[in-house]
Amino acid sequence: MPLPPLPAQIPWIDLLAHGPPGVALGAEPVAPEATAARTERPG
């Protein structure tokens, strides 16, 4: 049976698992129609 991860290993596992998808989504170009619509502020 393998040993459970140490508390210091948990952030590394999270970084390796969620880092590349986050970078890919952050680098994706924004569609022009998504930013063209202006919404009025309430108040």
Buried (B, 14 or more C-beta within 10 A) or exposed (E): EEEEEEEEEEEEEEEEEEEEEEEEEEEEEEEEEEEEEEEEEEE
